[in-house]
């Protein structure tokens, strides 16, 4: 419907998730790493929070808006159902990993297998969205609907915004950073530059002992 819909935040989130999946893979497969230390890392907590916020905003805002535009398009509706099923499968994997981590006698190999399944599953899901769902969003939704999605996703960050905003922008190019910061209030932009980004940059988020910092 509109070529003006801005998916910058979505692509930035996907890039950030891929970056963190690479860290998770190293954390759980490296010969010098112990995947049982995941709960003690800020990286694991931030990855889970970002995934849940992003998926909840899609489930509650984007998919209902698309469904209202797709009567008589069964193939597209099946696509949305498949995407929602991927969200559910990812959440199940996260909960399974956390349950395993709560067991003091959990086998490291089992944790490695579960983490690999999560890394692979999320990577495949992101590609599926980019290849099939985001083009559909561009065709069917308006710029205002896209902006509403961005606002809801930002609201869901809540008290985690001081870490998750610089987390989201870590490694992003300058146009992406500018586009995502400009709509924010002057107070938030100042806090980001003066406090949030420096605190995030000082955090070795995938090292044990950082989980309580956020």
C-alpha atoms as an extended CHARMM CRD file, in Angstrom:
* protein
*
       214  EXT
         1         1  UNK       CA              0.0000000000        0.0000000000        0.0000000000  PROA      1               0.0000000000
         2         2  UNK       CA              2.7710000000        2.4530000000        0.8540000000  PROA      2               0.0000000000
         3         3  UNK       CA              6.4070000000        2.7140000000       -0.1530000000  PROA      3               0.0000000000
         4         4  UNK       CA              6.8240000000        5.1940000000        2.7000000000  PROA      4               0.0000000000
         5         5  UNK       CA              6.6150000000        2.7000000000        5.5480000000  PROA      5               0.0000000000
         6         6  UNK       CA              9.8620000000        2.8540000000        7.5050000000  PROA      6               0.0000000000
         7         7  UNK       CA             11.2760000000       -0.5280000000        8.5400000000  PROA      7               0.0000000000
         8         8  UNK       CA             14.5990000000        0.8470000000        9.7650000000  PROA      8               0.0000000000
         9         9  UNK       CA             13.9340000000       -0.2130000000       13.3560000000  PROA      9               0.0000000000
        10        10  UNK       CA             12.9700000000       -3.7320000000       12.2660000000  PROA      10              0.0000000000
        11        11  UNK       CA             16.1330000000       -4.2300000000       10.2300000000  PROA      11              0.0000000000
        12        12  UNK       CA             18.2080000000       -2.7260000000       13.0560000000  PROA      12              0.0000000000
        13        13  UNK       CA             16.6320000000       -5.1960000000       15.4760000000  PROA      13              0.0000000000
        14        14  UNK       CA             17.3370000000       -8.0940000000       13.1240000000  PROA      14              0.0000000000
        15        15  UNK       CA             20.9690000000       -7.0160000000       12.7670000000  PROA      15              0.0000000000
        16        16  UNK       CA             21.3280000000       -6.7130000000       16.5500000000  PROA      16              0.0000000000
        17        17  UNK       CA             19.7960000000      -10.1490000000       17.0880000000  PROA      17              0.0000000000
        18        18  UNK       CA             22.1850000000      -11.7110000000       14.5760000000  PROA      18              0.0000000000
        19        19  UNK       CA             25.1080000000      -10.0430000000       16.3460000000  PROA      19              0.0000000000
        20        20  UNK       CA             24.0030000000      -11.4680000000       19.6830000000  PROA      20              0.0000000000
        21        21  UNK       CA             23.3260000000      -14.9130000000       18.2450000000  PROA      21              0.0000000000
        22        22  UNK       CA             26.9790000000      -15.0210000000       17.2060000000  PROA      22              0.0000000000
        23        23  UNK       CA             27.9650000000      -14.1940000000       20.8000000000  PROA      23              0.0000000000
        24        24  UNK       CA             25.6030000000      -16.8690000000       22.1250000000  PROA      24              0.0000000000
        25        25  UNK       CA             27.1090000000      -19.4100000000       19.7480000000  PROA      25              0.0000000000
        26        26  UNK       CA             30.6190000000      -18.6120000000       20.9610000000  PROA      26              0.0000000000
        27        27  UNK       CA             29.4770000000      -18.6720000000       24.5770000000  PROA      27              0.0000000000
        28        28  UNK       CA             28.0200000000      -22.1530000000       24.2390000000  PROA      28              0.0000000000
        29        29  UNK       CA             30.4440000000      -23.8380000000       21.8310000000  PROA      29              0.0000000000
        30        30  UNK       CA             33.8560000000      -22.3690000000       22.6790000000  PROA      30              0.0000000000
        31        31  UNK       CA             36.2430000000      -24.8430000000       24.2790000000  PROA      31              0.0000000000
        32        32  UNK       CA             37.0490000000      -22.3090000000       26.9990000000  PROA      32              0.0000000000
        33        33  UNK       CA             33.4010000000      -21.4000000000       27.6900000000  PROA      33              0.0000000000
        34        34  UNK       CA             30.8590000000      -22.9080000000       30.0600000000  PROA      34              0.0000000000
        35        35  UNK       CA             27.2570000000      -22.5310000000       28.8050000000  PROA      35              0.0000000000
        36        36  UNK       CA             26.0580000000      -23.0460000000       32.3730000000  PROA      36              0.0000000000
        37        37  UNK       CA             27.2510000000      -19.4750000000       32.9950000000  PROA      37              0.0000000000
        38        38  UNK       CA             24.5900000000      -17.9950000000       30.6890000000  PROA      38              0.0000000000
        39        39  UNK       CA             22.2830000000      -16.8580000000       33.5460000000  PROA      39              0.0000000000
        40        40  UNK       CA             25.1700000000      -14.8270000000       34.9700000000  PROA      40              0.0000000000
        41        41  UNK       CA             25.5630000000      -12.7850000000       31.7650000000  PROA      41              0.0000000000
        42        42  UNK       CA             23.7720000000       -9.6040000000       30.7980000000  PROA      42              0.0000000000
        43        43  UNK       CA             23.9910000000      -10.7500000000       27.1650000000  PROA      43              0.0000000000
        44        44  UNK       CA             21.5880000000      -13.6540000000       27.6650000000  PROA      44              0.0000000000
        45        45  UNK       CA             19.0760000000      -11.4780000000       29.5360000000  PROA      45              0.0000000000
        46        46  UNK       CA             19.2340000000       -8.7330000000       26.9050000000  PROA      46              0.0000000000
        47        47  UNK       CA             18.8550000000      -11.1760000000       24.0220000000  PROA      47              0.0000000000
        48        48  UNK       CA             15.7520000000      -12.7200000000       25.6040000000  PROA      48              0.0000000000
        49        49  UNK       CA             14.2240000000       -9.3400000000       26.3920000000  PROA      49              0.0000000000
        50        50  UNK       CA             14.8180000000       -7.9960000000       22.8800000000  PROA      50              0.0000000000
        51        51  UNK       CA             13.3600000000      -11.0980000000       21.2390000000  PROA      51              0.0000000000
        52        52  UNK       CA             10.2750000000      -11.0120000000       23.4340000000  PROA      52              0.0000000000
        53        53  UNK       CA              9.6770000000       -7.2900000000       22.9350000000  PROA      53              0.0000000000
        54        54  UNK       CA             10.1120000000       -7.5460000000       19.1700000000  PROA      54              0.0000000000
        55        55  UNK       CA              7.8800000000      -10.5970000000       18.8100000000  PROA      55              0.0000000000
        56        56  UNK       CA              5.2020000000       -9.2350000000       21.1130000000  PROA      56              0.0000000000
        57        57  UNK       CA              5.0220000000       -5.9830000000       19.1440000000  PROA      57              0.0000000000
        58        58  UNK       CA              4.7250000000       -7.9420000000       15.8900000000  PROA      58              0.0000000000
        59        59  UNK       CA              2.0830000000      -10.2940000000       17.3090000000  PROA      59              0.0000000000
        60        60  UNK       CA              0.0040000000       -7.4920000000       18.8350000000  PROA      60              0.0000000000
        61        61  UNK       CA              0.4160000000       -4.7340000000       16.2270000000  PROA      61              0.0000000000
        62        62  UNK       CA              1.7540000000       -5.8330000000       12.8430000000  PROA      62              0.0000000000
        63        63  UNK       CA              0.0420000000       -9.1750000000       12.3410000000  PROA      63              0.0000000000
        64        64  UNK       CA             -3.4820000000       -7.9680000000       13.2910000000  PROA      64              0.0000000000
        65        65  UNK       CA             -3.0480000000       -4.9580000000       10.9710000000  PROA      65              0.0000000000
        66        66  UNK       CA             -1.9780000000       -7.2820000000        8.1580000000  PROA      66              0.0000000000
        67        67  UNK       CA             -4.8640000000       -9.6820000000        8.7640000000  PROA      67              0.0000000000
        68        68  UNK       CA             -7.3200000000       -6.8380000000        8.3300000000  PROA      68              0.0000000000
        69        69  UNK       CA             -5.7880000000       -6.1880000000        4.9000000000  PROA      69              0.0000000000
        70        70  UNK       CA             -5.6690000000       -9.8320000000        3.7770000000  PROA      70              0.0000000000
        71        71  UNK       CA             -9.2060000000      -11.2060000000        3.4130000000  PROA      71              0.0000000000
        72        72  UNK       CA             -9.3110000000      -13.4710000000        0.3970000000  PROA      72              0.0000000000
        73        73  UNK       CA             -5.5420000000      -14.0080000000        0.4680000000  PROA      73              0.0000000000
        74        74  UNK       CA             -5.2090000000      -17.4500000000        2.0640000000  PROA      74              0.0000000000
        75        75  UNK       CA             -1.5440000000      -17.9140000000        1.1260000000  PROA      75              0.0000000000
        76        76  UNK       CA             -0.6020000000      -14.7000000000        2.8960000000  PROA      76              0.0000000000
        77        77  UNK       CA             -2.6640000000      -15.6380000000        5.9330000000  PROA      77              0.0000000000
        78        78  UNK       CA             -0.8570000000      -18.9760000000        6.0870000000  PROA      78              0.0000000000
        79        79  UNK       CA              2.4120000000      -17.0500000000        5.9820000000  PROA      79              0.0000000000
        80        80  UNK       CA              1.3930000000      -15.0560000000        9.0590000000  PROA      80              0.0000000000
        81        81  UNK       CA              0.3480000000      -18.2240000000       10.8730000000  PROA      81              0.0000000000
        82        82  UNK       CA              3.7270000000      -19.7720000000       10.0970000000  PROA      82              0.0000000000
        83        83  UNK       CA              5.5030000000      -16.6930000000       11.4070000000  PROA      83              0.0000000000
        84        84  UNK       CA              3.4970000000      -16.7500000000       14.6370000000  PROA      84              0.0000000000
        85        85  UNK       CA              4.3340000000      -20.4480000000       15.0080000000  PROA      85              0.0000000000
        86        86  UNK       CA              8.0350000000      -19.5710000000       14.6690000000  PROA      86              0.0000000000
        87        87  UNK       CA              7.6480000000      -16.9980000000       17.4510000000  PROA      87              0.0000000000
        88        88  UNK       CA              6.0620000000      -19.6320000000       19.6740000000  PROA      88              0.0000000000
        89        89  UNK       CA              8.7770000000      -22.1790000000       18.8850000000  PROA      89              0.0000000000
        90        90  UNK       CA             11.4940000000      -19.6570000000       19.7450000000  PROA      90              0.0000000000
        91        91  UNK       CA              9.8170000000      -18.8350000000       23.0540000000  PROA      91              0.0000000000
        92        92  UNK       CA              9.5360000000      -22.5400000000       23.8650000000  PROA      92              0.0000000000
        93        93  UNK       CA             13.2460000000      -22.9840000000       23.1890000000  PROA      93              0.0000000000
        94        94  UNK       CA             14.1560000000      -20.0620000000       25.4400000000  PROA      94              0.0000000000
        95        95  UNK       CA             12.0660000000      -21.4810000000       28.2690000000  PROA      95              0.0000000000
        96        96  UNK       CA             13.5730000000      -24.9330000000       27.7230000000  PROA      96              0.0000000000
        97        97  UNK       CA             17.0820000000      -23.4770000000       27.9400000000  PROA      97              0.0000000000
        98        98  UNK       CA             16.2360000000      -21.5530000000       31.1100000000  PROA      98              0.0000000000
        99        99  UNK       CA             14.7250000000      -24.6860000000       32.6620000000  PROA      99              0.0000000000
       100       100  UNK       CA             17.8740000000      -26.6210000000       31.8320000000  PROA      100             0.0000000000
       101       101  UNK       CA             20.0530000000      -23.8390000000       33.2480000000  PROA      101             0.0000000000
       102       102  UNK       CA             18.1400000000      -24.0170000000       36.5300000000  PROA      102             0.0000000000
       103       103  UNK       CA             19.2860000000      -27.6200000000       36.9480000000  PROA      103             0.0000000000
       104       104  UNK       CA             22.6660000000      -27.6030000000       38.7610000000  PROA      104             0.0000000000
       105       105  UNK       CA             23.5360000000      -30.9390000000       37.1710000000  PROA      105             0.0000000000
       106       106  UNK       CA             22.6130000000      -30.0120000000       33.6110000000  PROA      106             0.0000000000
       107       107  UNK       CA             24.8100000000      -31.5440000000       30.9350000000  PROA      107             0.0000000000
       108       108  UNK       CA             26.9010000000      -29.0160000000       29.0000000000  PROA      108             0.0000000000
       109       109  UNK       CA             26.3770000000      -30.9210000000       25.7710000000  PROA      109             0.0000000000
       110       110  UNK       CA             22.5990000000      -30.6630000000       26.1470000000  PROA      110             0.0000000000
       111       111  UNK       CA             22.8940000000      -26.9250000000       26.6980000000  PROA      111             0.0000000000
       112       112  UNK       CA             25.0630000000      -26.6360000000       23.6190000000  PROA      112             0.0000000000
       113       113  UNK       CA             22.5080000000      -28.5050000000       21.5180000000  PROA      113             0.0000000000
       114       114  UNK       CA             19.6500000000      -26.3390000000       22.8040000000  PROA      114             0.0000000000
       115       115  UNK       CA             21.5900000000      -23.1240000000       22.2340000000  PROA      115             0.0000000000
       116       116  UNK       CA             22.4840000000      -24.2330000000       18.7110000000  PROA      116             0.0000000000
       117       117  UNK       CA             18.8090000000      -24.9230000000       18.0340000000  PROA      117             0.0000000000
       118       118  UNK       CA             17.9500000000      -21.4010000000       19.2210000000  PROA      118             0.0000000000
       119       119  UNK       CA             20.6860000000      -19.7790000000       17.1460000000  PROA      119             0.0000000000
       120       120  UNK       CA             19.6120000000      -21.6840000000       14.0440000000  PROA      120             0.0000000000
       121       121  UNK       CA             15.9010000000      -21.1890000000       14.6580000000  PROA      121             0.0000000000
       122       122  UNK       CA             16.1120000000      -17.4400000000       15.1850000000  PROA      122             0.0000000000
       123       123  UNK       CA             18.4420000000      -16.9770000000       12.1960000000  PROA      123             0.0000000000
       124       124  UNK       CA             16.0510000000      -18.8900000000        9.9360000000  PROA      124             0.0000000000
       125       125  UNK       CA             13.0860000000      -16.9450000000       11.3070000000  PROA      125             0.0000000000
       126       126  UNK       CA             14.7540000000      -13.5910000000       10.6290000000  PROA      126             0.0000000000
       127       127  UNK       CA             15.5350000000      -14.6010000000        7.0560000000  PROA      127             0.0000000000
       128       128  UNK       CA             11.9720000000      -15.8430000000        6.5580000000  PROA      128             0.0000000000
       129       129  UNK       CA             10.5870000000      -12.5160000000        7.7470000000  PROA      129             0.0000000000
       130       130  UNK       CA             12.9350000000      -10.5180000000        5.5310000000  PROA      130             0.0000000000
       131       131  UNK       CA             12.3110000000      -12.6500000000        2.4550000000  PROA      131             0.0000000000
       132       132  UNK       CA              8.5360000000      -13.0140000000        2.7230000000  PROA      132             0.0000000000
       133       133  UNK       CA              6.8980000000      -10.9540000000        5.4680000000  PROA      133             0.0000000000
       134       134  UNK       CA              8.5960000000       -7.5590000000        5.2580000000  PROA      134             0.0000000000
       135       135  UNK       CA              7.8750000000       -7.2170000000        1.5190000000  PROA      135             0.0000000000
       136       136  UNK       CA              4.2260000000       -7.9780000000        2.3190000000  PROA      136             0.0000000000
       137       137  UNK       CA              4.2590000000       -5.2990000000        5.0210000000  PROA      137             0.0000000000
       138       138  UNK       CA              5.6710000000       -2.7890000000        2.5400000000  PROA      138             0.0000000000
       139       139  UNK       CA              2.8590000000       -3.5580000000        0.0930000000  PROA      139             0.0000000000
       140       140  UNK       CA             -0.0390000000       -3.6950000000        2.5170000000  PROA      140             0.0000000000
       141       141  UNK       CA              0.5500000000       -1.3470000000        5.4580000000  PROA      141             0.0000000000
       142       142  UNK       CA              0.7540000000        2.4190000000        5.7540000000  PROA      142             0.0000000000
       143       143  UNK       CA              3.5280000000        4.5860000000        7.1060000000  PROA      143             0.0000000000
       144       144  UNK       CA              1.3850000000        5.4180000000       10.1480000000  PROA      144             0.0000000000
       145       145  UNK       CA              0.8570000000        1.7290000000       10.9090000000  PROA      145             0.0000000000
       146       146  UNK       CA              4.5930000000        1.2430000000       10.7240000000  PROA      146             0.0000000000
       147       147  UNK       CA              5.1780000000        4.2000000000       13.0310000000  PROA      147             0.0000000000
       148       148  UNK       CA              2.6300000000        2.8040000000       15.4880000000  PROA      148             0.0000000000
       149       149  UNK       CA              4.5220000000       -0.4840000000       15.5470000000  PROA      149             0.0000000000
       150       150  UNK       CA              7.7280000000        1.4010000000       16.3200000000  PROA      150             0.0000000000
       151       151  UNK       CA              6.0870000000        3.3030000000       19.1550000000  PROA      151             0.0000000000
       152       152  UNK       CA              4.6740000000        0.1460000000       20.7100000000  PROA      152             0.0000000000
       153       153  UNK       CA              8.0150000000       -1.6170000000       20.4800000000  PROA      153             0.0000000000
       154       154  UNK       CA              9.7130000000        1.3650000000       22.1440000000  PROA      154             0.0000000000
       155       155  UNK       CA              7.1050000000        1.4040000000       24.9300000000  PROA      155             0.0000000000
       156       156  UNK       CA              7.6570000000       -2.2880000000       25.5840000000  PROA      156             0.0000000000
       157       157  UNK       CA             11.3390000000       -1.6520000000       26.2180000000  PROA      157             0.0000000000
       158       158  UNK       CA             10.2190000000        0.1730000000       29.3600000000  PROA      158             0.0000000000
       159       159  UNK       CA             12.8340000000        0.3740000000       32.1180000000  PROA      159             0.0000000000
       160       160  UNK       CA             15.2720000000       -1.6580000000       29.9960000000  PROA      160             0.0000000000
       161       161  UNK       CA             15.6090000000        1.1590000000       27.4350000000  PROA      161             0.0000000000
       162       162  UNK       CA             18.8640000000        2.5410000000       28.9310000000  PROA      162             0.0000000000
       163       163  UNK       CA             20.6000000000       -0.7030000000       27.9320000000  PROA      163             0.0000000000
       164       164  UNK       CA             18.4460000000       -1.9450000000       25.0720000000  PROA      164             0.0000000000
       165       165  UNK       CA             18.6090000000        1.2620000000       23.0240000000  PROA      165             0.0000000000
       166       166  UNK       CA             22.4270000000        1.3010000000       22.8260000000  PROA      166             0.0000000000
       167       167  UNK       CA             22.2530000000       -2.5030000000       22.4360000000  PROA      167             0.0000000000
       168       168  UNK       CA             20.0160000000       -1.9950000000       19.4000000000  PROA      168             0.0000000000
       169       169  UNK       CA             22.3040000000        0.6380000000       17.8790000000  PROA      169             0.0000000000
       170       170  UNK       CA             25.5720000000       -1.1930000000       18.5870000000  PROA      170             0.0000000000
       171       171  UNK       CA             27.3460000000       -1.4380000000       15.2410000000  PROA      171             0.0000000000
       172       172  UNK       CA             24.5530000000        0.2930000000       13.2910000000  PROA      172             0.0000000000
       173       173  UNK       CA             25.5720000000        2.7130000000       10.5410000000  PROA      173             0.0000000000
       174       174  UNK       CA             25.2390000000        6.4510000000       11.0730000000  PROA      174             0.0000000000
       175       175  UNK       CA             22.0270000000        6.9290000000        9.0180000000  PROA      175             0.0000000000
       176       176  UNK       CA             20.3110000000        4.1810000000       11.0260000000  PROA      176             0.0000000000
       177       177  UNK       CA             21.4240000000        5.6630000000       14.3540000000  PROA      177             0.0000000000
       178       178  UNK       CA             20.2720000000        9.1270000000       13.3080000000  PROA      178             0.0000000000
       179       179  UNK       CA             16.9130000000        7.9070000000       12.0100000000  PROA      179             0.0000000000
       180       180  UNK       CA             16.1450000000        6.0440000000       15.2380000000  PROA      180             0.0000000000
       181       181  UNK       CA             17.3500000000        8.7630000000       17.6080000000  PROA      181             0.0000000000
       182       182  UNK       CA             15.8350000000       11.8380000000       15.9380000000  PROA      182             0.0000000000
       183       183  UNK       CA             12.1950000000       11.0620000000       16.8740000000  PROA      183             0.0000000000
       184       184  UNK       CA             13.1160000000       10.7150000000       20.5580000000  PROA      184             0.0000000000
       185       185  UNK       CA             12.7990000000       13.5600000000       23.0270000000  PROA      185             0.0000000000
       186       186  UNK       CA             15.7820000000       15.8090000000       23.6850000000  PROA      186             0.0000000000
       187       187  UNK       CA             15.9210000000       14.4230000000       27.2130000000  PROA      187             0.0000000000
       188       188  UNK       CA             16.1990000000       10.8380000000       25.9910000000  PROA      188             0.0000000000
       189       189  UNK       CA             18.7810000000       11.7250000000       23.3460000000  PROA      189             0.0000000000
       190       190  UNK       CA             20.8820000000       13.4980000000       25.9680000000  PROA      190             0.0000000000
       191       191  UNK       CA             20.6190000000       10.5440000000       28.3510000000  PROA      191             0.0000000000
       192       192  UNK       CA             21.5740000000        8.1890000000       25.5180000000  PROA      192             0.0000000000
       193       193  UNK       CA             24.7060000000       10.1720000000       24.6240000000  PROA      193             0.0000000000
       194       194  UNK       CA             25.7850000000       11.1140000000       28.1380000000  PROA      194             0.0000000000
       195       195  UNK       CA             24.8700000000        8.0400000000       30.1620000000  PROA      195             0.0000000000
       196       196  UNK       CA             23.2970000000        5.0890000000       28.3740000000  PROA      196             0.0000000000
       197       197  UNK       CA             25.7610000000        4.5280000000       25.5270000000  PROA      197             0.0000000000
       198       198  UNK       CA             28.8830000000        4.9550000000       27.7310000000  PROA      198             0.0000000000
       199       199  UNK       CA             27.4940000000        2.5350000000       30.3320000000  PROA      199             0.0000000000
       200       200  UNK       CA             26.6360000000        0.0020000000       27.6520000000  PROA      200             0.0000000000
       201       201  UNK       CA             30.0370000000        0.3180000000       25.9920000000  PROA      201             0.0000000000
       202       202  UNK       CA             31.7240000000       -0.3860000000       29.3220000000  PROA      202             0.0000000000
       203       203  UNK       CA             29.6790000000       -3.5690000000       29.8120000000  PROA      203             0.0000000000
       204       204  UNK       CA             31.2650000000       -6.8720000000       28.8220000000  PROA      204             0.0000000000
       205       205  UNK       CA             27.7620000000       -8.2770000000       28.4870000000  PROA      205             0.0000000000
       206       206  UNK       CA             28.6650000000      -11.8940000000       27.6810000000  PROA      206             0.0000000000
       207       207  UNK       CA             30.9950000000      -12.2660000000       30.6510000000  PROA      207             0.0000000000
       208       208  UNK       CA             29.6770000000      -13.9960000000       33.7900000000  PROA      208             0.0000000000
       209       209  UNK       CA             28.8300000000      -11.6170000000       36.5940000000  PROA      209             0.0000000000
       210       210  UNK       CA             27.1680000000       -8.9130000000       34.4640000000  PROA      210             0.0000000000
       211       211  UNK       CA             23.5530000000      -10.0810000000       34.6800000000  PROA      211             0.0000000000
       212       212  UNK       CA             22.5750000000       -7.8030000000       37.5690000000  PROA      212             0.0000000000
       213       213  UNK       CA             23.8600000000       -4.6520000000       35.8980000000  PROA      213             0.0000000000
       214       214  UNK       CA             20.6600000000       -4.0550000000       33.9320000000  PROA      214             0.0000000000
